[in-house]
Amino acid sequence: MAGDSHLCGDGFDRRLVGHPVDKFQQGNGINLRKDPHALQWLRLRKRPRPS
């Protein structure tokens, strides 16, 4: 299986969550990156759920 070895663990989570955080900031003017609780909440919800 081929993949980008630079995108793993925390780096992958940051990239996955970054897009919706940017969209939210553009639409609402609120930077969620300053709120660790909000970021953690998003990271937990972006991961695929086990079957």
Residue pairs with C-beta under 8 A, 6 or more apart in sequence:
7 15
13 43
13 46
13 47
16 43
16 46
17 39
17 42
17 43
17 46
20 42
21 32
21 33
21 39
21 42
24 30
24 32
25 31
25 32
32 38
32 39
32 42
33 39
